Amino acid sequence: MNNLQQSRFYWRKSLNALMLSLSTIAVVFGVFWLGWILATLIYHGIPALSLDLFTANTPAPAQKGGLANAILGSGLILFFAVIIGVPVGLLAGTYLAEYGQCGKFAAGLRFLNDILLSAPSIIIGLFIYAIYVANVNHYSGWAGAFALAVILIPIVIRTTDNMLSLVPNHLREAAIALGCPRWYVIVMICYRCAKSGILTGILLAIARIAGETAPLLFTALSNQFTSWNMNEPMANLPVVIYQYAASPFQDWKQLAWAGATLIAVFVLSINILVRLYCRKK
């Protein structure tokens, strides 16, 4: 090894050590703040957990209560948002991957989907307010479900498009050569090959919309009572947390910490399930 090669070797080794050190510092920095946030949440949220939290409605100031109506409302809004958004996103992503690979129309749809994917959630809330809430003249659980569905759809579209694009073309060609119709090839072959990635994208999209507050402030608003009627204002955890955390009452702040803990546990559980499911696959 001559002097030039030796100097290059030491230069590359030093540069590698420097980049590895910077990467390690960045990881430690990010994990530190994440751990601090989780520790603070657990420290304040765990003592606030009780049976009343799941059985009693949101209380008036200086009274005991829980978050039963908010938990129910969040569950209903999230359920209908998934029912509305997942089929739309799945079918749109299937069109982009299977029928519009090279067309200008599909390229335009991908561009618009990317814009919608990065749109602030408060803008989507205002959009649903303008086209739905303002026309029916009242807030409702349906409006909240529509807003969350609009946030969920572009995530599912992007995931479905990317996962189906990874399916080898020779599988499609072999099935079509055997006489299978195009829809059968997509459902029985493409979906089966890409189901792990598609399901992962759907679960992560659900985790994304579970804690959205801004869209629900303009759509579902809130309700102090238990309600199964999606056509009325409906209590939900994000809005209750927002309202109670800013209140001057200590008991409301404790409920806000408890609600934040529930959402954090829900989102973390979904992410852990996704990791375990992908590892098994």
PyMOL commands that set and color helices and strands:
alter all, ss='L'
color gray80, all
select helices_A, chain A and resi 3-48+52-55+68-98+104-117+121-136+141-165+169-177+182-210+214-217+237-245+250-280
alter helices_A, ss='H'
color red, helices_A
deselect
rebuild
show_as cartoon
